[in-house]
Amino acid sequence: MRHYIEERALELGSFIIENRTTVRAAAQSFGISKSTVHKDVTERLAKLDPLMAVQVKRILEENKAERHIRGGEATRQKYSRDSRKVG
């Protein structure tokens, strides 16, 4: 594995742990794709730093469990803004 990829995987892991962020937010912050973030923190990070990989996995599982709540909140906000424009 190339050195810069290893560094990026470690940086992504730290970023996700410190900010308790989603894969999408990490990808946007680092300017890379969601699939790259996912591969870095699931496959590559497990080989580089298994303890960090476990922490990241817990956060990602928590985000996945809460995903439907965030999606519903976004929809609610969208339509509450639209109703103000119409009225």
C-alpha positions in Angstrom: 0.0 0.0 0.0 1.3 3.4 -0.8 2.4 5.7 2.0 -0.1 8.5 1.2 -3.0 6.0 1.2 -1.9 4.7 4.6 -1.7 8.3 6.0 -5.1 9.2 4.5 -6.7 6.1 6.1 -5.3 7.0 9.5 -6.3 10.7 9.1 -9.8 9.6 8.1 -10.1 7.3 11.1 -9.0 10.1 13.5 -11.4 12.6 11.8 -14.4 10.3 12.1 -13.6 9.5 15.8 -12.9 13.1 16.8 -16.0 14.5 15.0 -18.3 11.4 15.2 -19.1 12.2 11.6 -20.6 10.2 8.8 -18.8 8.8 5.8 -20.4 11.4 3.6 -19.2 14.3 5.8 -15.7 12.9 5.9 -15.6 12.4 2.1 -16.7 16.0 1.6 -14.2 17.3 4.1 -11.3 15.4 2.5 -12.5 16.0 -1.1 -12.7 12.3 -1.9 -15.5 9.9 -2.7 -17.6 8.1 -0.2 -16.5 4.7 -1.5 -12.8 5.7 -1.0 -13.6 6.7 2.6 -15.4 3.5 3.2 -12.6 1.4 1.8 -10.0 3.3 3.8 -11.8 3.0 7.1 -13.0 -0.6 6.8 -10.3 -2.5 4.9 -7.1 -0.4 5.0 -7.5 0.9 8.6 -8.1 -2.5 10.0 -4.6 -3.5 8.7 -2.9 -0.3 9.9 -4.5 0.2 13.3 -7.0 -2.4 14.4 -8.0 -0.6 17.6 -8.8 2.6 15.7 -10.7 0.5 13.1 -12.9 -0.9 15.9 -13.7 2.6 17.2 -14.6 3.8 13.7 -16.7 0.8 13.0 -18.8 1.5 16.2 -19.3 5.1 15.1 -20.3 4.1 11.5 -22.8 1.5 12.9 -24.3 4.1 15.2 -24.6 6.5 12.2 -26.3 3.7 10.2 -28.8 3.0 13.0 -29.7 6.7 13.2 -29.8 7.3 9.4 -33.5 7.0 9.1 -34.0 9.6 11.9 -31.7 12.2 10.2 -33.5 11.5 6.8 -36.9 12.1 8.3 -35.7 15.3 10.0 -34.4 16.6 6.7 -37.7 15.9 5.0 -39.6 17.6 7.8 -37.5 20.7 7.6 -37.7 20.8 3.8 -41.5 20.7 3.9 -41.9 23.1 6.8 -39.8 25.7 4.8 -41.9 25.1 1.7 -45.2 25.6 3.6 -44.0 29.1 4.7 -43.4 30.1 1.1 -46.8 29.0 -0.1 -48.8 30.6 2.7 
